Every structure is written in structure tokens, then in C-alpha cells.
Amino acid sequence: MAETILFALAAAFVVLALLAAWLMAGQMTRRRSPDPSTSPSDYGLPFEHVTFPARDGMRLAGWLIGEGKRPVVIFCAGMFGSMDGDVHLAPHFVKAGLNVLQFDWRGHGRSDGSRTTLGLRERLDLLGAIDFLQSEGIRRIGLMGFSMGGAVALRAAAEDARAACVVSDGGFARMESALLGYAMARTGGRGRGLFRAFARLVLAMVGLRLGESVYPASPLPVVGRIAPRPVLFIHGADDPFVPPDDQDALYDACGEPKQLWRVPGAGHREVYDLHPDDYAGRVVAFFRAGLI
């Protein structure tokens, strides 16, 4: 009798874990609304609304900010975020002689698509953005990626040499670590082994929902292909989603020239919040050196 009860409880636990992972995978891949609305015009910046196709034909919407045929830095938003959330950084670039292309990923904001893919197919969106700029006669292009966008930028640059230089601010190295960090942050750091197993289960369910494994979204296996184009990594030393070991692994796998700016006391994407002037100065100087 006791064995039967234990078996029933174990079976119920497995079923609940599978159901929870399936539901969480659905939550992670659902379409996202825009961040609180803003516009380059709120910062006195000239811009135009643009649309262009991703490499697989998905229609994407964005803003081309600045004037003329100056070099362009493509902003790559974080997971679940729209382009509205990063427009406050654009004035630093425009003032320094660089234009900015912002756009919403598939399944986000103003772009088409019914789901997000955690960086997997967003690579096709970024390659489409590069194609669009090239069709407009713009040849000097840099990539500025935030969080998931940092991972996508690294993968796209590894594939497409038209990206002359890359900044990755909080870009993850491994999908599993990012998801594990999210779970640990929500629970106060308890149950690491259990949550690691659950993170793997969730990613498997994400793969089932998308029809392909999400693990290739990790830039770690390909980041070495970017060299000899320069890469700047920006990380918080206390980032729960990209722990220092992952930061080091990503940096070590990248070829020269490369830089790592790791800030003590900073969490995920908190470096700008803590050191806005230093952040703007370093990033703009990096892109000016690589594009002008």
C-alpha cells in the first residue's frame, strides 16, 4: 500500500512538473506588448518610421534615427522588451555622429509575429535589419545588444561580416544559466539543483512549442568567429542571469580584439544606471573607433 502511494505521489509530481514547464514555456514564448510608449521625437531627434523583412519574411517595424548616410548602430532590445525601452540611449550616439536603427523583434511591439523565440529566430530579424541598411546604401554598421539582444548580436556578427563591431551589454552565454538565474532570483537562491533540472525541462518544452531546440540561441560556440572585428562585453559582477563564470567563458571564447568591462555591485543591465556618463563615453568611443 505504501509503495502504491509513493508511486502515485511520484507520478503526480512528474505530471505537475511537466504541466508547469509547459505553461512556463508558453508564457516565455507568447507575444509581447510594447514597453511604455516613447519616441525619438521626445528627445528632439530626427527619425523616420521604417519597415523591413526578416530573413524569413517576417515584417518588422522600427525607427531610423539621425540624418544622412552616417554609420549606423543597430540597437538590439532585450527579451520581452520593445524598442521604446532603449531610445533614451540614442541621443549619445546621434550627438557623436552616429545614426541608430531601432526595431521590435518578431512577436514584440509593432512588429508581426505571434511568439518570441528567446533569441533563436531573432537572429533572422537582425540579419534582416543589416540587409535593410545595406539596401539603403549604408555600409558601416555596428551592433549594440542588450540582454537577449546581446546574445543575438554576437550570433549575427559571427555569421555576417558586415557587422563591423559589437557591444554586448548583459548578453547571456548559455540559455540554461539565464533561466536558472531567473528562477533563483525569484526564490531567494534556494533549491539550485532542483531548479537546474526544471530549467532544462522548460527549455525542452520551449523547443516543443517552437518545433526546434532553443539551445543554438547560445552565442558561446560561435563567438570566436567574430574576430578580427572588435567586441566589447559589458557585465554586472552581480548579474544573476549571466554569472561571472559565464561572462568569463564568453570572453575567453571570443577572439581579439576584445574588451570586458565588469562592474562590481551591478546586476543585470544595471551598468548604465550606476555609471551613465562612463557608460555612454565608453560605448560611443568604441563605436566611433570601429565605424568612423
N, C-alpha and C positions, 0 to 999 in steps of 0.2 A: 504493500500500500504506500509506504513512504517513498519507494523508488518511483512509483507511478506519479505521485505528487511532484517529486523533484523533476521528473521528465516533463510534466505538464508545465511547471513553472519555467523551466529552461526553454521549452518551445515557445511559451508566451513571451519570454524576454527577447528571443530571436525575432519573433514576428513584430513585436513593438519596435525593436531596433531597426528592422528593415523598413517599417512604415515611417518611423521618424526620419530616417535617412532619405527616403523617397520624397517626403514632404519638404524637408530642408533643401533637397536638390531642386525641387520645383520653385521654392522661394528664391533660391540663389539665381535661377535662370529666367525668372519672369521679367517681363518688360518693365522698364523704369521710367518714371515721370521726370521732367526736368527739375533741377535744383531751383531755389527761389530765383525768379526771373531778373536778369540784368542784361546789359548791352554795352558794347564798346562805346556807344554814344554817351553813356553815363560817365565815362572818363574823358570825354572830349576827343575820342579817337575816330578818325575816318575809317569807314569799313563798308563792305558790301556783303549782302547775303549770297551764298553760293550753294549749289547742289552738285553732286558728282557721284558716280557709281563706285562701289567697292569692286574688288577684282572679280567677285562672283555676281555682280549686277545689282546688289542691294543699294537703294538710293539713300544717300547720306546728306545731311544738311549742316551748314556751317557758316562761319564768318571769315572773310579775308580782311585782316586789319592792317592799315597802313596805306602807303601811297607808292605808286610806280612799280618798277620791276626790281625792287631791292631783294636781297636774300631773305628767305622765309624760314622761320622756326615753326614747326608744327607742334602744337600742344596736344598731348595725348592724355585724356582725362582718366581719373581713377575709376575703379569698379563701382557701379551703381550711380555714378555722378554724371552730370551733363556739363557742357562747355561753360555754362553760366558760372560755375564754381571757381574757375581759374582765370576769368577775364581780368581780375584785379592785377594780375602779373603783367599783362600785355603792355601797359604804359612804359615799363622799364625797357622793353625791347624796342618799341617804336621810337622812343626818345634816343636810343643808341644807334638808330639807322637800320633796324631790322623789322621786317613785317612779320605778322603772326597769322597762321591759319589755325582756327579752332573748329572743331566739328563734334557732333554727337556720334558715339558708337551706334552700331545696329542695336535695335531694341532699347534705345535710350532717347529721351527728349524728343527732338524734332525729326529724327531720322526714322526710316522704315525698319521693320523687323519686329517679330513677336517675342523674341527672347534674347538674352545676353548669353555669351558662351565663355565667360571668365577669362578672356584673352585668347581663346583658341582661334576663333574665326575673325576676331577683331584685327588680327594681323592683316587680313584681306582688306579691311577698311583703311588701315594706314597705308598699305601699298596703293590703294585707290587714290588716297589723298596725294601721294607722291606723283602718281600718274597725272592727276589733275593739274598740279603745279607745273609739271613739265609741259603739259599741253598749253599752258598759259605763257610759256617762254621763260619760266623761272628755273634756273639751273643750280643755284646754290641753296641747298636745303639742309636744315638741321632738325633734330627730333628732341623734344622736351617731354618726357614721360613722367606721370605722377602715379605712384602705387601700381595698380594693374597696368596702367598706361606705360609705366617704365619698363615692365617686362615685355609688353608688346613692342615698344620702340626698339629694345635690344634685339628681339627676334627679327623684326623687319629690317633693321640695319644689317644684321648678319646675312640676310638674303639679298638685299638690294643696295649696291654700292653707291647709288645716287644719294643716299643719306650720308652727308659729309662728316657729321659729328653727332654725338648723342649725350644727353644728360638724363640719367635715371634717378628720380627722387623717390626713394622708397619702393623701387621695383622689386617684386618678390623673386627669389631664386627657385623655390620649389612650391608647387601648389599645396602639397600636404602641410608644409610648415606654416603657410599663410592661414589655412583653415584651422589648423591646430592652435595657432596663436589666437585666433578669433574665439575659439571655444574656451581656451584657458583664461582669456581676458574676461569672459562673461561669468566664469565660475570662481574667480579669485585664485587661479593657479592650482586647483586641486584636481586629482584624477587624470594626470598626464597620460599614463599608459592606456587607460580606457578611452580617452578622447582621441588618442592617436589612431586606435583601431576604428573608432567611429568616423574620424576624418577620412580614412581610406574608404570606408563604406559609403560615405556621402559622395565622394568623388567617383566611385563606381556607379552610383545612381545618377549622377550628373552625366556620366558617359552614356548610360542607357537612355536618358532623356534626349541627349544630343545625337545619338547614333554613332558616336566615336569617342575614343578615350580623350580625356581632358589633359592628361599628363604632358603631351607635347607643347602645352602652353608655357612650360618652364623654359626660360632662356638659357639655363645653365649649360646644356650640352652644345649650344651653338654660339655663345657669346664670343668665343675665341676667333670666330670668322670675321669679326668687325675690323680687326687690325689690318692695316696700319692707321685707320681712322680713329680719332681721339674719342675717349669715353670718360665722362665724369659721373661717378656714383656719389649720391648724397643719401646718408642714412642717419637715423637717430640711434644712439647706442642702446636705448631702452625700447626699441621697436618690438612689439610682441609678435608681429606678423612676419618680420624679416629679422630673425635673431642674428647676433654678431657672427656666429658660425656660418650662417647662410650668406651674410654680407661678404665675409672673407672668401668663401667658396666662389662666389660670383666674381669678385675682384681678381682672385688668383687665376680663374679660368679665362679672363679677358687678356688679350694681348696688349702690347704697348702701342701708342702712348695711352696712359690711363691715370686717373686720379680718384682718390677716395677721400671724401670729406665726411667724417663721422663725428657727430656732435654729442658729447656727454649730456645726459639729462633729457634728451629729446626722444619722444616716442615716434609713432608712425606719422610721417608728413608734418612734423612739428618744427622742422629746422627753420623754415621761413617765419613762422610765428615767433620763434625765440630770437632770431637774428635777421630781421628783414633786410637791413641795409647790406650786411655782409653777404647774404644770400643773393640779392639782386646784383651786387657788384661782381661776385664770383661767376655767376651763371652768364650774365651778359658779356663779361670779358672772355669767357670760354667760347661763346658763340661768335663773337666778333673775331677772335683769333682763327676760328675754323671756317668762317664764311666770308669774311671781308678781306 
